[in-house]
Amino acid sequence: MEEESITRLSTLSHPQRLAVFRLLMRRYPDQLRAGEIAGILELKASTTSVYLAALTDAGLIRQRREGTSLRYCANTAAAAELIDFLFVDCCRGRPELCPPLIKGAPPMTDTTYNVLFICTGNSARSIFAEAILRDVDATRFTAYSAGTKPASRLNPLAIEMLKGKGHDVTMLHAKHTSEFQKPESPRMDFVFTVCDQAANEECPPWDGQPISAHWGLPDPVKATGSLAEKRLAFQQTYGLLRNRLKAFAALPIETLDAISLQAAVDTLGQDHLEGTPA
């Protein structure tokens, strides 16, 4: 265990190898191709391959062959082992220094949970999620949304879709993530990225260590074709989000510890079934 952990620490001591690992952690449970990783981090293809090989050899990431290409995903178990290695000695004598997950964080006990959905433009997907969760269970959840580069206005087809589903859109507007990182901002219990671009970006840590997950979804705004085809793209995204959020709202949050809850929301992020009309 000690030799393996030292190898992993040495592997992560290189800034660009660390950047690759952090990207895959942010995008977990997504599996990315080497070319996509290179493009996001602006690295040469050959350099990226070397970094991925080193991280794979250290057990920090996993690879899966798909056709003629390889896909890469963070090995969260290895990350947990590394954190355990770093803190186990101090935790025996100084438990107040240990991260909550190491101490075995107790289940959440809030009666209402604050949930933030993030995408790049905050004009469609995150707006959908905010409106849906608010109507699925407003007694247990207070939903918010924001963008890393918010649009000047909400997408008109997104608003049309929400109105057609009976959602109140009067309070919806695009806003920057920084609005939720002020001292007076509400403390988040959950933070979900719903677009790959937002998950790719380095963001400041959230106060209070909320449960975070990546629920990447296709961007309906980029749909092409006829108006009917574009509306279908919004319909599919809406349906997938609604199914996912209904499953999220049904989780027994109050009875799950942090590790179990994180696993549950990660599993929801792996659901790529097409949404059905609601």
N, C-alpha and C positions, 0 to 999 in steps of 0.2 A: 504493500500500500504506500509506504513512504517513498520508495524508489519511483513508483508510477506517478505519484503526486509531484515529485520534484521534476520529472520529465514534463509533466503538463504545465507546471509553472514556468519552466524554461521555454516551452513552446509559446506560451502566451506573453512572454517578456518582449517579444518582437512586436512593435506597434501595429504593423499591417496584418500580421497573423491574428493579433487581438481584434483588429477591426473586422476581419472576416468572421471570427467566432461571435463577436457581439451582434453582427448583422444576422447571423443564423439564429441566435438566441431571440432577437427581436421578432424574427419572422417565424419562429417555431409555432405550429408544427409543419409549416411549409417546407417543401423540399425543392431547393433551387439548383439550376444548372450552373456550371462553372462560368459560362458566358454571361449569365445574368448577374452573378456575383461580381465579375470583373467590370461589367458596365455600371453597376450601382456604385462601386468603390473607386471607379476610374483607374483600374489596374490593367496591366498587360496580361494577355491570356496565359502566356508562359509563366509569368510571376504568380498569377492566381493558382495555377496548377501546382506549383511548388508549395505554396502556403496550404492548399487543401490537402496535399499529401502528408505534410507535417502534422496537421491537425488530426487527420485520420489515423496516422500511425500512433499518435498520443492518446487516441480514444476519445478525443473531445468532440468529434463529429462523426457521423455515419454516412456511408454512401450506398446508393441503391441504383442498380443498372436499369435503365428504361430504354429499350431498343439499343441504339448505338451510343447513347450518351449516359452520363452519370448524374444523379441528383444527390444533393448534400443536405443534411439536416443536423441540427445541434443534438448532441447526446446529453440530455438534461441529467441523466443519472450520473454521468461523469462529472458534470459541474457540481452536483450535490456532494459527491464524494470529495471533490477538491475543497469545497467550503468546509466540509466536516473535518478534513485533515488540518486546515488552517486554524480552526477554532476549538477543536476537541480538547486540547491541553488547557487553554485559558478557561473554557467552560466548566472544567472540573473544579476550578477554584474561583472563577469570576463569572458567574452566569449572567450578570447584568451587562456584560460586554457582548454576549452572543446575539446574532441575528434572530428575529422571532421564529423563523422556520426551524432553526437548530434547537431552540428551546422547546419546540412543539407548541406553536401558537394555539391558543384556545379557539373554539368556534366563535364566529361573529354573533353578537347578541343585540345589535341595533334593531329597532323596530322598523326603521326606514333606511334603505341603502341608497347612497348617491352613486350614480353610474354615468360615466362619461364615454361617449363614442367619438372617435377621431378619424377623420379622413383628410385628404389634402385640401379640397375646396370647400368642404362643409356645405355643399349645395344639393346633395342627393342622398348618398348612402348613409352618412351619419345622421342626416336629418330624418330619413326614414326610421332609423333605429330609435332616435329620441321620441318621435311621435308614436311609434308602435309600442315601446315599453311603457310609455306613459298611459296608454289605453289598455294594455294587457293587465297591469297591476299597479295602479297609482298609490295604493295603500302601503305597499312594501318598498317601492322604488321611486326615487326622484331622478328623472332622466335628463341628461344634458348632452350637447354635441358641440364640436369645435373643429376647426381646420388648422393645419400648419401653414397653409397659404389660402385663407378663405376668399371665396369669390365675392364679387360686389353685390350679387343677388342670388337668390335660390333658383335652381333650375325650374323653369315653368312646367315641364312634364312631370317633375317630381311633385310639385305642388298640386298639379291636376290629379295625379295618382292618389295622393293623400286625401284630397277633398272627396274624390270618388269613393274612397274607403270609409268615409265618415269621420276622419280625424280633424280636430281643430288645428288650423295652421296659423292662427293669429299671433301666437307667441314665438313662432319659428323665425330665426334669422341667422345669417352666417356670422361667425365670430372666431377670433383667434384663440389658440390654446392658451396663450399667456393670460387670458382673462380668468383662467381657472388655476393659475399658479401665483396668485397674489395672497398676501397674509390674510386678507378678509374673505378669500374665496372659500366655498364649501369644501370640506374634506371629502375626497373621493374614496369610496370603498372598492369600486371596480373601474378599470380603464381598459377599453377595448379599441384597438385599431381595426377599421373595417376596409382599409385599402392598403395595398402593398407599398405604395409610395410613402405613405405616412409612417409605416413600420420601418421602412428603410432609413429614415432620417434619425439622426441623433437628437434625442429630446432630453431636457433636464429631468432628473428624478422627481417623482411625485411624493409629496409629503404624506406621511402616514403609511407608506408601503402598501398601497392598494393591490388587490389581486388584478393582474394584467394579463391580457391574452390578445393574440392576433387572429381576427376573424376576417381574413381577406375575401373580398367579393369582387366580381367583375364590375367595371364602371359602366353603368347604363348610359351615362352622358356621352360615351364614346361610340355608342351604337350607330351604325349607318343604315342606309336603306330608306324605305318609305316611312311615313309617319306611323303606320300600323306596326312596322317592325321595330321602330324605336320604342313605341309604347309597350310592346311585348318584352323588350329588354328591361324596362322599368318594372313591369309586372313580375318578371322572374326574380329580380333582385329583391323586390318588396316581399314576395312570397317566401324566398329563402330566409330573409331576415326575420320575418314573422314566425316561421317555424322554429328558428333558432332561439328567438327571444321567448317564445312560449315554453320551450324546454328549459331555458335559463331560469325563468320565473318559477318553474316547478321544482327547482333544486331545493333540497332541505338545508338551506344555507346555515341555519341556526345550529344544526347538528354536525356539520362538517368542520374538521380542522383545516388549517390553511393549506396543507399539502393535498388533502383530498379535494378541497374546493378548487385548487389550481388545476388538478388533473381533470376535474369535471368540466371546467370552462375550456381547457385545451381540447378535450374530446369534442365539445360542441363546435370548435373551430375547424375540426377535420370533416365536418359534415358538408359535403359538396353536392348533395342531392338537389335537384331543381325544386324551387319553391312552388307551392300550389296556390292558386288564387284564394284569397281570404274573403 
